[in-house]
Amino acid sequence: MNESSVNRVIRPHHSKLTALVRLLDNAAIFLSLLFLLEWTETPVTSPYIWLGIGGSFLFGFFAEALEVYQSWRGSSFYREARRLAFAWICAIAVLIAVLFLTKTATLFSRKVVLLWFVTALVLLIGLYGGRRLLLAFFRNRGRNRKTVAIVGANALGKRLQTAIAEMPWLGYQFVGYYDDREPGRLLQSCTPLLGDLKRLYEDARHNRIDCLFITLPMSAEKRIRSILSHLGDSTISVFYVPNFFVFDLIQSRWDMLQGIPVISVYDTPFRGVEGALKRAEDLVLGSLILLLISLPMLIIAIGVKLSSPGPVIFKQRRYGFNGQEIIVWKFRTMTVCEDGEDVKQAKKNDARVTRFGAFLRRTSLDELPQFINVLQGTMSIVGPRPHAVAHNEQYRRLIPGYMLRHKVKPGITGLAQINGFRGETDTLDKMAMRVRHDIEYIRHWSLWLDLKIIFLTIFKGFRSPNAY
């Protein structure tokens, strides 16, 4: 690699536009508070100024955590408005908590704060919707419209064509495909076919196309280089679409190392701010839940002690984050405490399970001590359920990608549990489905998804016909 190629930098698209959007959002939040103070004839004091600054800062933090500022192209307005609303709700919730803890809530008018919450939210959603409508207005009238073609009549090209059709506000007018392969090698649903590469070069020279997307596989490097060389004699805008979908991506994202773009294939979602947000979620919710369940836990502990001889808490080695061994706590539900090379899963009418233990297992109450694991930092409230070390070693050889579930901390509940995959996994297919849901959780993690899983666990996750 020569020096000139090293110094070439791939920059994130629309970074300046995103900065402008952030500025407008912060201005909307702050100015709406000032407007309401004027409208309600409330004096503008320094506490209100700090309230507005705090609201803007916290909204920016939660908006970043919830990926509000990622490119919204391709996403529905409802989805973006929901993320936006949740970010603002989280910001207001933190502000109220701070005012309550610092005993400064009396400095503010509840009427003004409530009106500010509603007004700022309506204004933020209005700004986002207004940008979409404005772009659609101009592009529907031929402003900033671009003719688009694709090189590569393949599955990725068809996927891109569908995406363009579903996003009319982009202003893209799809005209067709170029491909010089034999007709039998082309995907028949990729229509219309405009011609081969010679036709492409001719159309490019005569400015018949504004944008071109190349969806050829990465193995076709020589063909791609040849196409780019020929198109250098035109003013067409060219985009290369790498087919990373051939890989089973886990938390894929792109990053830069001194100007060199790198793509993560297997990664954890909890890096930097996301990791701090996840830990804050565990600490806050875990502490609150422990306060609520402290009395039931004491009653259960007494029940375990009276029901059969042995310790109240059963501790077992399991795999945690990055495959490191952790000690997981549970209320003892069996007459044995297995933690060796051969750990048998509990089955229906298992003689090892005590009568009181059977009730705890059916209702998941035996898992309550794991909230202590959460505060210790070895587990999360939401995440893939931890399996015994012996089971991990067994299934990692049988299920491809099994160990990828350890790219996050194990959880008390998870996506698999609310979808019915809880309890005994007596077949390989059941375990494979549980792992599939675990991977999907890692792939699509968000704070909103965690809260949704916690909420659904109350109704779906505590009882299961497969929990013995």
C-alpha positions in Angstrom: 0.0 0.0 0.0 1.6 3.3 -1.1 1.5 6.5 0.9 -1.1 8.2 -1.2 -3.6 5.4 -0.6 -3.0 5.4 3.1 -3.8 9.2 3.3 -7.1 8.8 1.5 -9.9 9.2 4.1 -13.5 7.9 3.9 -15.6 10.5 5.8 -19.0 10.0 7.3 -21.8 11.3 5.0 -23.7 14.5 6.0 -21.6 15.1 9.2 -22.1 18.8 8.9 -25.8 18.4 8.3 -26.1 16.3 11.4 -24.3 18.9 13.4 -26.9 21.5 12.2 -29.8 19.2 13.1 -28.3 18.8 16.6 -28.0 22.6 16.9 -31.6 23.1 15.8 -32.9 20.5 18.3 -31.0 22.1 21.2 -32.3 25.5 20.2 -35.9 24.2 20.0 -35.7 22.8 23.5 -34.1 25.9 25.1 -36.1 28.5 23.2 -39.4 26.7 23.9 -38.7 27.1 27.6 -38.0 30.8 27.3 -41.2 31.2 25.2 -43.3 29.5 27.9 -41.8 31.6 30.6 -42.7 34.7 28.7 -46.2 33.4 27.8 -47.0 32.5 31.5 -45.4 35.7 32.7 -42.9 33.7 34.8 -39.6 35.5 35.7 -36.6 34.2 33.7 -34.3 33.2 36.6 -30.9 31.4 36.6 -32.5 28.1 37.7 -34.7 28.1 34.6 -31.6 28.9 32.4 -29.8 25.9 33.9 -33.0 23.8 33.5 -33.0 24.6 29.8 -29.3 23.9 29.4 -29.7 20.6 31.3 -32.7 19.5 29.2 -30.8 20.2 26.0 -27.7 18.3 27.2 -29.6 15.3 28.4 -31.7 15.1 25.3 -28.5 15.1 23.2 -27.1 12.3 25.3 -30.2 10.1 25.1 -30.7 11.0 21.4 -27.2 9.7 20.7 -27.7 6.6 22.8 -31.0 5.9 20.9 -29.4 6.6 17.5 -31.7 9.5 16.7 -29.0 11.2 14.7 -28.2 8.2 12.5 -29.4 8.7 8.9 -33.2 8.4 8.9 -33.4 7.6 5.3 -35.1 4.2 4.9 -36.8 4.4 8.3 -40.4 5.2 8.8 -41.4 8.6 10.3 -43.3 6.8 13.1 -40.1 4.9 14.1 -38.0 8.0 14.2 -40.7 10.0 16.1 -40.9 7.2 18.7 -37.1 7.3 19.2 -37.2 11.0 19.5 -40.1 11.0 22.0 -38.3 8.4 24.1 -35.1 10.4 24.2 -37.0 13.4 25.4 -39.0 11.4 28.0 -35.7 10.0 29.4 -34.2 13.5 29.6 -37.2 14.9 31.5 -37.2 11.9 33.8 -33.6 12.4 34.7 -34.2 16.2 35.3 -37.2 15.4 37.6 -35.1 12.9 39.5 -32.3 15.4 40.0 -34.7 18.1 41.1 -36.3 15.7 43.6 -32.9 14.5 45.0 -31.5 18.0 45.3 -34.8 19.3 46.8 -34.9 22.1 44.3 -38.2 21.3 42.6 -39.9 24.1 44.5 -37.9 26.6 42.5 -39.9 25.8 39.4 -43.5 26.1 38.3 -45.0 22.7 37.7 -47.3 24.2 35.1 -44.3 25.6 33.1 -42.3 22.3 33.3 -45.3 20.3 32.2 -46.0 22.7 29.3 -42.3 22.6 28.4 -42.3 18.8 28.2 -45.3 18.7 25.8 -44.3 21.8 23.8 -40.7 20.8 23.2 -41.7 17.2 22.2 -44.2 18.5 19.7 -41.7 21.0 18.4 -38.9 18.3 18.0 -41.2 15.9 16.2 -42.5 18.8 14.0 -38.9 19.7 13.0 -38.2 16.2 12.0 -41.5 15.8 10.1 -41.0 19.3 8.5 -37.6 18.3 7.1 -39.1 15.2 5.5 -42.0 17.2 4.0 -39.8 19.9 2.7 -37.5 17.5 0.9 -40.5 15.6 -0.5 -42.1 18.9 -1.6 -39.0 20.0 -3.6 -38.2 16.6 -5.0 -41.8 15.9 -6.2 -41.5 19.1 -8.2 -38.3 18.0 -9.9 -35.9 19.8 -7.6 -32.8 17.9 -6.6 -34.0 14.7 -8.4 -31.4 12.3 -9.7 -31.6 9.4 -12.2 -30.1 6.3 -10.7 -28.8 3.0 -12.2 -27.2 -0.1 -10.7 -24.3 -2.2 -12.0 -25.0 -5.8 -11.0 -28.2 -7.6 -11.7 -27.9 -9.7 -8.5 -29.7 -10.1 -5.1 -27.9 -7.1 -3.6 -28.8 -5.0 -6.6 -32.5 -6.0 -6.2 -32.4 -5.3 -2.5 -31.0 -1.8 -3.3 -33.7 -1.2 -6.0 -36.4 -2.1 -3.4 -34.9 0.3 -0.9 -34.9 3.1 -3.4 -38.5 2.5 -4.3 -39.5 2.6 -0.6 -37.8 6.0 -0.1 -39.4 8.4 -2.6 -38.2 11.4 -0.5 -34.6 10.7 -1.6 -35.4 12.1 -5.0 -34.0 9.1 -6.8 -35.5 8.0 -10.1 -34.4 4.4 -10.8 -33.9 3.7 -14.5 -32.4 0.2 -14.6 -29.5 -2.2 -14.5 -26.2 -2.6 -16.4 -24.6 -6.0 -16.5 -22.4 -7.7 -19.2 -22.7 -11.3 -17.9 -24.6 -14.0 -19.7 -28.4 -13.8 -19.3 -28.5 -17.1 -17.4 -26.3 -15.6 -14.6 -28.6 -12.6 -14.1 -31.3 -12.4 -11.5 -34.5 -12.4 -13.6 -36.4 -10.0 -11.3 -33.7 -7.3 -11.9 -35.5 -5.2 -14.5 -35.3 -3.2 -16.7 -31.9 -4.3 -18.1 -30.4 -1.2 -19.9 -27.5 -3.0 -21.5 -23.9 -4.0 -21.0 -21.0 -2.0 -19.7 -20.3 -0.4 -23.1 -23.8 1.0 -23.0 -23.1 2.3 -19.4 -20.0 4.2 -20.5 -21.9 5.7 -23.4 -24.8 6.8 -21.2 -22.4 8.2 -18.6 -20.5 10.3 -21.2 -23.9 11.8 -22.4 -25.0 12.6 -18.9 -28.0 10.3 -19.0 -27.4 9.1 -15.5 -26.7 11.1 -12.4 -25.8 8.3 -9.9 -24.5 4.8 -10.3 -24.4 2.1 -7.6 -22.1 -0.8 -8.1 -23.3 -4.0 -6.4 -20.8 -6.4 -7.8 -19.2 -8.9 -5.3 -15.9 -7.9 -3.6 -14.3 -10.8 -5.5 -14.8 -8.8 -8.8 -12.1 -6.3 -7.9 -10.6 -6.2 -11.4 -14.0 -5.5 -13.0 -14.8 -2.8 -10.5 -11.4 -1.1 -11.1 -12.0 -1.2 -14.9 -15.5 0.3 -14.5 -14.2 3.1 -12.2 -11.4 3.8 -14.7 -13.9 4.2 -17.6 -16.3 6.3 -15.5 -13.4 8.7 -14.6 -14.1 10.3 -18.0 -17.6 11.4 -16.9 -19.3 13.5 -14.3 -21.4 10.6 -12.9 -21.5 10.1 -9.1 -20.4 6.6 -8.3 -21.2 4.6 -5.1 -19.8 1.1 -4.3 -22.1 -1.1 -2.2 -20.0 -3.8 -0.5 -22.0 -7.0 0.1 -21.2 -7.4 3.8 -24.5 -9.3 4.1 -22.6 -12.5 3.0 -21.3 -12.4 6.6 -23.5 -13.1 9.7 -22.9 -9.6 11.1 -23.1 -9.0 14.9 -23.3 -5.3 15.9 -21.7 -4.3 12.6 -20.4 -0.7 12.5 -17.6 1.1 10.7 -14.8 2.9 12.3 -11.6 4.7 11.3 -8.0 3.9 12.2 -5.8 6.8 11.0 -8.0 7.2 7.9 -8.3 3.5 7.2 -12.0 2.4 7.3 -12.6 -0.9 9.2 -15.9 -2.8 9.5 -16.7 -4.8 12.6 -18.2 -8.2 12.0 -18.5 -9.6 15.5 -18.5 -7.0 18.2 -20.3 -6.0 21.4 -22.8 -3.2 21.4 -21.6 -1.9 24.7 -18.6 0.3 23.9 -18.1 3.8 25.2 -21.4 5.6 25.9 -23.5 2.5 25.2 -21.6 0.6 27.9 -22.0 3.3 30.4 -25.7 3.6 29.6 -26.2 -0.1 30.0 -24.4 -0.2 33.3 -26.5 2.8 34.6 -29.6 1.0 33.6 -28.6 -2.1 35.6 -27.6 -0.1 38.6 -30.7 2.1 38.8 -33.3 -0.5 37.9 -31.4 -3.3 39.8 -31.3 -1.2 43.0 -35.0 -0.3 42.8 -36.1 -3.9 42.1 -33.9 -5.2 45.0 -35.7 -2.8 47.3 -39.1 -4.0 46.2 -38.2 -7.7 46.4 -36.2 -7.7 49.6 -39.1 -8.9 51.7 -40.2 -11.6 49.3 -36.6 -12.8 49.1 -36.4 -13.1 52.9 -39.7 -15.2 52.9 -38.4 -17.4 50.1 -35.1 -17.9 51.9 -36.9 -19.1 55.0 -39.0 -21.4 52.8 -36.0 -23.0 51.2 -34.3 -23.5 54.6 -37.4 -25.2 56.0 -38.3 -27.3 53.0 -35.1 -29.4 52.8 -31.6 -29.6 54.3 -28.8 -27.6 52.6 -27.8 -24.1 51.8 -30.3 -21.4 50.9 -28.3 -20.0 48.0 -27.0 -22.3 45.2 -23.9 -21.0 43.5 -22.9 -22.3 40.1 -20.1 -21.6 37.7 -21.3 -20.1 34.4 -19.8 -18.2 31.4 -20.1 -14.4 31.5 -19.0 -11.6 29.3 -16.2 -12.6 26.8 -16.6 -16.2 28.0 -15.1 -15.6 31.5 -16.3 -17.7 34.3 -18.6 -16.1 36.8 -20.5 -17.3 39.9 -24.3 -17.1 39.5 -26.6 -17.0 42.5 -29.9 -18.8 42.8 -32.2 -20.0 45.5 -31.6 -23.7 45.9 -34.4 -25.7 44.4 -32.9 -29.2 44.4 -31.6 -31.7 47.0 -28.2 -31.6 45.1 -25.8 -28.7 44.1 -24.3 -29.9 40.8 -21.5 -27.8 39.4 -19.1 -30.3 37.8 -18.3 -31.7 34.4 -21.7 -33.3 34.0 -24.7 -31.1 34.9 -28.1 -32.6 34.1 -30.9 -30.2 33.2 -34.0 -30.5 35.3 -36.8 -32.6 33.7 -40.4 -33.1 34.3 -41.0 -34.8 37.6 -37.3 -34.7 38.4 -36.7 -36.4 41.7 -33.9 -33.9 42.6 -36.3 -31.0 42.7 -38.0 -30.2 46.1 -41.7 -29.4 46.3 -41.0 -25.8 47.2 -38.2 -25.7 44.6 -40.6 -26.8 41.9 -42.8 -23.8 42.7 -39.8 -21.5 42.6 -38.6 -22.8 39.3 -42.1 -22.6 37.6 -42.4 -18.9 38.7 -38.7 -18.0 38.2 -38.5 -16.8 41.8 -35.4 -18.9 42.2 -33.6 -16.3 39.9 -34.2 -13.3 42.3 -30.7 -13.5 43.9 -29.2 -12.7 40.5 -30.1 -9.1 41.0 -27.1 -9.1 43.4 -25.0 -10.4 40.5 -26.3 -7.4 38.5 -25.1 -4.9 41.1 -21.8 -6.8 41.3 -21.4 -6.2 37.6 -21.1 -9.9 36.5 -24.7 -9.9 35.0 -27.3 -7.6 33.5 -31.0 -7.4 34.0 -31.5 -8.1 30.3 -29.2 -10.4 28.2 -28.8 -14.0 27.2 -29.4 -16.5 30.0 -26.2 -17.9 31.4 -25.7 -21.7 31.0 -23.7 -24.0 33.2 -20.1 -24.4 32.0 -20.6 -28.0 31.2 -23.6 -27.1 28.9 -21.6 -24.3 27.2 -18.8 -26.7 26.3 -21.3 -29.2 25.0 -23.3 -26.7 22.8 -20.4 -24.7 21.5 -19.4 -27.8 19.5 -22.9 -28.4 18.2 -24.4 -24.9 17.4 -22.4 -22.5 15.0 -21.9 -19.1 16.6 -23.0 -20.3 20.0 -20.2 -18.4 21.9 -21.2 -15.1 20.2 -23.9 -14.8 22.9 -21.1 -14.0 25.3 -20.3 -10.7 23.6 -22.6 -9.2 26.3 -23.1 -9.9 29.9 -25.6 -12.7 30.7 -29.0 -11.5 31.9 -31.8 -12.5 34.2 -34.3 -12.3 31.3 -33.9 -11.9 27.6 -35.4 -11.9 24.2 -35.5 -15.7 24.1 -37.4 -15.9 27.4 -40.2 -13.6 26.4 -40.6 -15.6 23.2 -41.1 -18.8 25.1 -37.6 -20.4 25.0 -37.2 -20.8 28.8 -36.6 -23.9 30.8 -35.5 -27.3 29.6 -33.9 -27.5 26.2 -34.3 -31.3 25.6 -33.6 -31.0 21.9 -30.8 -29.3 19.9 -33.4 -27.3 17.9 -34.7 -25.7 21.1 -31.3 -24.6 22.2 -30.5 -23.4 18.6 -33.7 -21.2 18.7 -32.7 -19.8 22.1 -29.3 -18.9 20.8 -30.8 -17.4 17.6 -32.9 -15.0 19.8 -29.8 -14.2 21.9 -27.9 -13.2 18.8 -30.8 -11.1 17.6 -30.8 -9.3 20.9 -27.1 -8.4 20.5 -27.6 -7.4 16.9 -30.5 -5.0 17.6 -29.7 -3.9 21.2 -31.1 -0.5 22.3 -32.3 0.9 25.6 -35.8 0.8 24.3 -35.5 -2.9 23.6 -34.3 -3.6 27.1 -37.2 -1.8 28.7 -39.6 -3.6 26.3 -38.2 -7.0 27.4 -38.4 -6.1 31.1 -42.0 -5.0 30.7 -43.0 -8.2 28.7 -41.2 -10.4 31.2 -43.8 -9.4 33.8 -46.5 -11.0 31.6 -44.6 -13.7 29.7 -41.3 -14.4 31.3 -42.1 -15.7 34.8 -44.0 -18.8 33.8 -43.3 -21.5 31.2 -44.6 -25.0 30.6 -40.9 -26.1 30.0 -39.7 -24.9 33.4 -39.4 -27.8 35.8 
